[in-house]
Amino acid sequence: MIVVTGSVTVRPETFEEARRLSLEHVRRSRQEPGCISHAVHVDCENPLRLVFFEQWADRAALAAHFAVPASGEFVRAVRSLATGATTLELYDASKLEKL
């Protein structure tokens, strides 16, 4: 499984637009093959920071997700609302059974 984390901090006047775009992106992404979960959250310590958490079945599913034109459009739109750099981290993970 591939785990993706990301975040973006937006300007106060763009928060509602960023939130709307993020929810649209999350809901669309959940329908893609190989998407296990996809969510966006508001950071409790910085209410202008949106945090993304995703789980994908494998690298091929994630690559297909990145190739969807709407995914690229979302990234470009949200970057235009951001106050600084966005983050994106990918992890190759496997579920651990009870320790």
C-alpha positions as CSV (number, residue, x, y, z in Angstrom):
1,M,0.0,0.0,0.0
2,I,1.1,3.6,-0.7
3,V,0.4,6.3,1.8
4,V,0.3,9.9,0.7
5,T,0.4,12.9,3.1
6,G,0.3,16.5,2.0
7,S,-0.6,19.9,3.2
8,V,-1.2,23.4,2.0
9,T,-1.6,26.6,4.0
10,V,-3.9,29.1,2.3
11,R,-4.6,32.8,2.7
12,P,-7.6,33.7,5.0
13,E,-9.6,35.1,2.0
14,T,-9.0,31.9,0.0
15,F,-9.8,29.3,2.6
16,E,-13.4,28.6,1.6
17,E,-12.4,28.2,-2.0
18,A,-9.5,25.9,-1.1
19,R,-11.8,23.9,1.2
20,R,-14.4,23.5,-1.6
21,L,-11.8,22.5,-4.2
22,S,-10.2,20.0,-1.8
23,L,-13.5,18.3,-0.9
24,E,-14.3,18.0,-4.7
25,H,-10.9,16.5,-5.3
26,V,-11.2,14.1,-2.4
27,R,-14.7,12.9,-3.4
28,R,-13.6,12.4,-7.0
29,S,-10.4,10.6,-6.0
30,R,-12.3,8.1,-3.8
31,Q,-14.0,6.8,-7.0
32,E,-10.7,6.0,-8.7
33,P,-9.5,2.4,-9.0
34,G,-7.1,1.5,-6.2
35,C,-8.1,4.3,-3.9
36,I,-8.4,2.8,-0.4
37,S,-9.0,6.1,1.4
38,H,-8.7,9.8,0.6
39,A,-9.4,12.6,3.1
40,V,-8.7,16.3,3.9
41,H,-8.7,17.8,7.4
42,V,-8.3,21.2,8.9
43,D,-5.2,21.5,11.1
44,C,-6.3,22.1,14.7
45,E,-3.3,24.3,15.4
46,N,-3.4,26.3,12.2
47,P,-7.0,26.6,10.8
48,L,-5.7,27.9,7.5
49,R,-3.7,24.6,6.8
50,L,-5.4,21.8,5.0
51,V,-3.9,18.3,5.6
52,F,-4.4,15.4,3.2
53,F,-4.2,11.7,4.0
54,E,-4.5,9.1,1.2
55,Q,-4.1,5.3,0.9
56,W,-3.6,3.7,-2.5
57,A,-3.5,0.0,-3.3
58,D,-0.1,0.3,-5.2
59,R,2.2,2.6,-7.1
60,A,0.3,1.9,-10.4
61,A,-3.0,3.2,-8.8
62,L,-1.2,6.3,-7.5
63,A,0.4,6.9,-10.9
64,A,-3.0,6.7,-12.6
65,H,-4.4,9.1,-10.0
66,F,-1.6,11.6,-10.7
67,A,-2.3,11.2,-14.5
68,V,-5.9,12.2,-14.2
69,P,-6.2,15.7,-15.7
70,A,-8.5,16.9,-12.8
71,S,-5.7,16.0,-10.3
72,G,-3.3,18.3,-12.0
73,E,-5.9,21.0,-12.3
74,F,-6.6,20.7,-8.5
75,V,-2.9,21.0,-7.6
76,R,-2.5,24.1,-9.8
77,A,-5.7,25.8,-8.4
78,V,-4.8,25.1,-4.8
79,R,-1.2,26.3,-5.2
80,S,-2.6,29.6,-6.5
81,L,-4.5,30.0,-3.2
82,A,-1.5,29.0,-1.0
83,T,0.7,31.3,1.2
84,G,3.8,29.2,0.6
85,A,5.0,25.8,-0.6
86,T,2.7,22.8,-0.5
87,T,4.0,19.5,0.9
88,L,3.6,16.0,-0.5
89,E,5.2,12.8,0.9
90,L,4.8,9.2,-0.3
91,Y,5.4,6.2,1.8
92,D,5.5,2.5,0.9
93,A,3.6,0.8,3.8
94,S,2.4,-2.6,4.9
95,K,0.0,-3.3,7.6
96,L,1.5,-4.8,10.8
97,E,-0.4,-7.5,12.6
98,K,-0.6,-7.2,16.4
99,L,2.7,-6.7,18.1
